[in-house]
Amino acid sequence: MSEHLVAVAETTKLARLLGISDPTELDFLVDLPPAALREFRERATDRLFDRDTKRLKGVAAGAKLVPAAISAKVAERAFGPTLCAAVASTIDPQRAIDIAKSLPAPFLADCAVQLDPRRTAAIIAAVPTELVADVARELLAKTDHITMGRFVHVVPEPALRAAAPLMSDTDLLRIAFLLEDKTAIDNVLHIVADRVPGVIRAAAAQSMWAEGIDLLDSIAPHNRGWIGNLTADLDDNVIDALVKAVQELDAWPTLLPITGAMSTESLQRFAERHAIQNPATLRALITSTGQHDLWTHAHPLVHAAITTETPDSFWQTLIELRHEIPADLLTELAERARELGRDNDADHLQPIGATT
């Protein structure tokens, strides 16, 4: 599932590069490897930027001969954002920053749409924090999450902190989905840690679970625990929607490492939710876990789901699927059943060849 979502993000960015207003026109490409789509997009970008390299260097050389304020006026009134973006990668970063300081934020936002972060990372990293926030405000006003996602990994943390309050929870979710470098998600989470519950609620409210699950799939292992604990505290309707989406998208390989990293208390709260206690959920979980060899992650959740309130239908499903469950977990479940006075269920959950 993750590969598919990455491909969707890639075709969305490719559509922008090619001037296609509706990214779904490129849906015929989403079954291709995301790496191949990205390579094609980067090669296309290189062709667009490199075709007039000699002329662009000449323009850049001319910009050195006049004061930055005058260069800014010429850039805005004569060149326009597309040419300015092309020239930016050929200008000394400090000179580019001096010119940018004299340009209005709306114009800079239009330039940002055309910039290639591979060529202008040094410039973006040196842009003053206040200017980054102003440009971010303009891009958000246009709901341009593509451009913002492409530059997060080269924007310094102080600038990200200045821009984050301008973004809604839905904005954060969409930008995270379109990140050029997914490893940047952990730094973003560090900055907006208190807003993670709101981002998950936004995924539920906006029916954006594919994007939300992609976010969970992108985080580093050391962030799974605290995000899982926050998730376990969400309202029942959000948990129900999350689990339903996980079943529909077969996203157990994403969710189970999160639940496996939860604290004991949080895992128990999560496991006792109606959505987890549902026999249909258990059936989907066990089937997917077997297909993806996820028992190390699934084991804690299945065990925690067995409580005094667990419905009979849940136990019956366990018994029906016992041949798909590892023997060590079956033994634990049988022992738990006996502790709860469900000796008949315990007998049926015994691994093959075991004695009661």
C-alpha positions in Angstrom: 0.0 0.0 0.0 2.8 2.4 0.8 4.4 2.0 -2.6 1.1 2.9 -4.2 0.7 6.0 -2.1 4.2 7.1 -2.9 3.4 6.7 -6.5 0.3 8.8 -6.1 2.3 11.6 -4.5 4.9 11.3 -7.3 2.2 11.6 -10.1 0.7 14.6 -8.2 4.1 16.4 -8.4 4.7 15.3 -12.0 1.4 16.7 -13.0 2.4 20.1 -11.5 5.7 20.0 -13.5 3.9 19.2 -16.7 1.2 21.8 -16.2 -1.6 19.2 -15.8 -4.3 20.7 -13.6 -5.9 17.4 -12.7 -3.3 14.9 -11.3 -5.8 12.0 -11.8 -5.1 12.3 -15.5 -1.8 10.5 -14.7 -3.4 7.7 -12.7 -2.3 5.2 -15.4 1.2 5.7 -14.0 0.5 4.8 -10.4 1.3 1.1 -10.8 4.9 2.0 -11.8 7.7 2.0 -9.2 7.8 5.3 -7.4 11.5 5.5 -7.8 11.1 5.3 -11.6 8.4 8.1 -11.5 10.7 10.3 -9.4 13.7 9.7 -11.7 11.5 10.7 -14.7 10.3 13.8 -13.0 13.8 14.8 -12.0 15.1 14.2 -15.6 12.3 16.3 -17.0 13.1 19.1 -14.5 16.8 18.9 -15.6 15.8 19.3 -19.3 13.7 22.3 -18.5 16.4 24.0 -16.4 19.4 23.1 -18.5 18.2 24.0 -22.0 19.1 27.6 -21.6 22.0 27.4 -19.2 24.3 29.7 -21.1 21.7 32.5 -21.3 20.8 32.0 -17.6 24.4 32.4 -16.6 24.6 35.6 -18.6 21.5 37.0 -16.8 23.0 36.0 -13.4 26.3 37.8 -14.3 24.3 40.9 -15.1 22.6 40.8 -11.8 25.9 41.2 -10.0 26.5 44.6 -11.7 23.6 46.5 -10.1 22.3 47.0 -6.6 20.1 44.2 -5.2 17.1 46.5 -5.0 17.4 47.3 -8.7 17.9 43.7 -9.6 14.7 42.9 -7.7 12.7 45.5 -9.7 14.0 44.1 -12.9 13.2 40.5 -11.8 9.7 41.3 -10.8 8.7 43.6 -13.8 10.7 42.1 -16.7 11.7 38.5 -15.9 8.7 37.1 -14.1 8.7 34.2 -11.6 9.5 31.4 -14.1 12.7 33.0 -15.4 13.7 34.2 -11.9 13.4 30.6 -10.6 15.6 29.3 -13.5 18.2 32.0 -12.8 18.2 31.4 -9.1 20.3 28.3 -9.2 23.1 30.2 -11.1 23.4 33.1 -8.7 25.5 33.2 -5.6 23.2 32.2 -2.7 23.9 35.4 -0.7 23.2 37.6 -3.7 20.0 35.7 -4.3 18.9 36.3 -0.7 19.7 40.0 -1.0 17.5 40.2 -4.1 14.7 38.2 -2.5 14.6 40.5 0.5 13.5 43.3 -1.9 10.8 41.2 -3.6 7.1 41.0 -2.3 6.0 37.7 -0.8 3.4 36.9 -3.5 6.0 37.1 -6.2 8.4 35.0 -4.2 5.7 32.4 -3.7 5.2 32.3 -7.5 8.9 31.8 -7.9 8.9 29.0 -5.3 6.5 27.0 -7.4 9.1 26.9 -10.2 12.2 26.3 -8.1 14.1 23.0 -8.0 15.1 22.2 -4.4 18.0 20.2 -5.6 19.5 23.3 -7.2 18.5 25.9 -4.7 18.8 24.2 -1.3 21.6 26.5 -0.2 19.4 29.6 -1.0 16.3 28.2 0.7 18.4 27.3 3.8 19.6 30.9 4.1 16.2 32.7 3.6 15.3 34.7 6.7 12.7 33.1 9.0 10.3 36.0 8.6 10.5 35.7 4.8 9.9 32.0 4.9 6.7 32.5 7.0 5.5 35.2 4.6 6.0 33.0 1.5 4.4 30.0 3.4 1.3 32.2 4.1 1.0 33.0 0.4 1.3 29.4 -0.6 -1.2 28.3 2.0 -3.6 30.9 0.7 -3.4 29.1 -2.7 -3.6 25.7 -1.0 -0.3 24.9 -2.7 0.8 21.9 -0.6 2.9 20.5 -3.4 5.4 23.4 -3.3 5.6 23.4 0.5 6.1 19.6 0.6 9.0 19.8 -1.9 11.0 22.2 0.3 10.4 21.1 3.9 13.6 19.0 4.0 15.8 22.0 3.1 14.1 24.6 5.3 15.9 25.2 8.7 14.0 24.3 11.9 13.5 27.9 13.1 11.8 28.7 9.8 9.7 25.6 10.0 8.6 26.6 13.5 7.6 30.0 12.3 5.6 28.6 9.4 3.9 25.7 11.3 1.3 27.9 13.2 0.1 29.1 9.9 -0.9 25.6 8.8 -4.1 23.9 9.7 -4.1 20.3 10.7 -5.4 19.4 7.3 -2.6 21.4 5.7 0.0 19.5 7.8 -1.5 16.2 6.6 -1.4 17.1 2.9 2.1 18.6 3.1 3.4 15.5 4.9 1.9 13.3 2.1 3.7 15.3 -0.5 7.1 15.6 1.2 10.0 15.4 -1.3 12.1 13.7 1.3 10.0 11.4 3.6 12.8 11.3 6.2 12.0 14.9 7.0 8.7 13.8 8.6 10.4 13.0 11.9 11.8 16.5 12.2 8.3 18.0 11.4 6.7 15.7 14.0 9.2 17.0 16.6 8.1 20.6 15.8 4.3 19.9 15.8 4.2 17.1 18.3 1.2 18.6 20.2 -0.8 18.7 17.0 -0.5 15.0 16.1 -4.0 14.2 17.5 -5.5 17.0 15.5 -3.8 15.7 12.3 -5.3 12.3 12.9 -8.7 13.8 13.6 -8.3 15.7 10.3 -7.7 12.5 8.5 -11.0 11.2 9.8 -13.0 14.4 9.2 -11.7 14.9 5.7 -11.7 11.2 4.7 -8.0 11.4 4.1 -7.0 8.1 5.7 -4.7 7.2 2.8 -2.6 10.3 3.5 -2.8 9.7 7.3 -1.7 6.1 7.1 1.1 7.1 4.7 2.2 9.5 7.4 2.2 6.7 10.0 4.1 4.5 7.6 6.8 7.1 7.1 7.8 7.8 10.8 11.0 6.3 12.3 10.7 3.5 14.8 11.7 5.7 17.7 8.6 7.9 17.1 6.1 5.0 17.0 5.5 4.7 20.7 4.5 8.2 21.6 2.4 8.6 18.4 0.7 5.3 19.2 0.0 6.4 22.8 -1.6 9.6 21.5 -3.7 7.6 19.0 -5.0 5.3 21.7 -6.5 8.3 23.6 -8.5 9.6 20.6 -12.3 9.4 20.5 -14.1 6.2 19.7 -15.4 7.5 16.4 -11.8 8.4 15.2 -10.5 5.0 16.3 -13.4 3.3 14.5 -12.7 5.2 11.3 -9.0 4.5 11.5 -9.5 0.7 11.9 -12.0 0.7 9.1 -9.6 2.4 6.8 -6.8 0.1 7.8 -9.0 -2.9 6.9 -10.1 -1.3 3.5 -6.5 -0.4 2.6 -4.9 -3.6 4.1 -2.7 -1.2 6.1 -2.1 -3.6 9.0 1.6 -3.6 8.1 1.6 0.1 9.0 -0.7 0.1 12.1 0.7 -3.0 13.9 4.2 -1.6 14.4 2.5 1.4 15.9 0.4 -0.6 18.3 3.4 -2.8 19.1 5.3 0.2 20.3 2.5 1.5 22.6 2.9 1.5 26.3 1.1 -1.3 28.2 -1.7 1.0 29.3 -2.2 2.6 25.9 -2.2 -0.7 24.1 -4.9 -2.0 26.6 -7.1 1.1 26.0 -6.7 0.6 22.2 -7.4 -3.1 22.3 -10.6 -2.7 24.3 -12.1 -0.3 21.7 -15.2 -1.5 19.9 -13.4 -1.4 16.5 -10.8 -3.9 17.7 -13.2 -6.1 19.5 -15.2 -6.6 16.3 -14.8 -10.1 14.9 -14.5 -8.8 11.4 -11.5 -6.7 12.5 -9.9 -9.7 14.1 -10.5 -11.8 10.9 -8.9 -9.1 8.7 -6.0 -8.6 11.2 -5.2 -12.3 11.4 -5.4 -12.8 7.6 -3.2 -9.8 6.8 -0.7 -10.7 9.6 -0.2 -14.1 8.1 0.2 -12.8 4.6 2.8 -10.2 5.7 4.4 -12.3 8.5 3.6 -9.6 11.1 3.0 -11.8 14.2 5.8 -10.2 16.2 3.9 -6.9 15.9 0.4 -8.4 16.1 1.0 -10.6 19.1 0.7 -7.9 21.7 -2.6 -6.4 20.3 -4.3 -9.8 20.0 -3.3 -10.8 23.5 -4.4 -7.4 24.9 -7.8 -7.7 23.2 -8.8 -10.6 25.4 -10.6 -9.2 28.4 -13.7 -10.0 30.5 -15.8 -7.9 28.1 -14.6 -9.6 24.9 -17.7 -10.8 23.1 -18.4 -14.5 22.4 -18.2 -13.8 18.6 -14.6 -12.7 19.0 -13.7 -15.9 20.8 -15.5 -17.9 18.1 -13.5 -16.1 15.4 -10.3 -16.9 17.2 -11.2 -20.6 17.3 -12.2 -20.6 13.6 -8.8 -19.1 12.7 -6.7 -20.9 15.2 -4.8 -22.8 12.4 -3.4 -19.4 11.2 -2.2 -18.4 14.7 1.3 -19.3 15.9 1.4 -22.0 18.6 3.0 -19.7 21.3 0.2 -17.1 21.0 -2.4 -19.8 21.0 -1.0 -21.2 24.2 -1.1 -17.7 25.8 -4.7 -17.2 24.6 -5.8 -20.6 25.9 -4.2 -19.7 29.3 -6.0 -16.4 29.3 -9.3 -18.1 28.5 -8.9 -20.4 31.5 -8.1 -17.4 33.7 -11.4 -15.9 32.6 -13.4 -19.1 33.2 -13.8 -19.9 29.5 -12.5 -23.5 29.7 -14.4 -24.7 26.6 -12.8 -21.9 24.5 -9.4 -22.7 26.0 -9.7 -26.4 25.0 -10.5 -25.3 21.4 -7.5 -22.9 21.3 -4.9 -25.5 22.3 -2.2 -25.9 19.7 -2.2 -29.1 17.8 -0.7 -31.9 19.9 -1.0 -30.0 23.2 -2.7 -31.4 26.2 -5.1 -29.6 28.5 
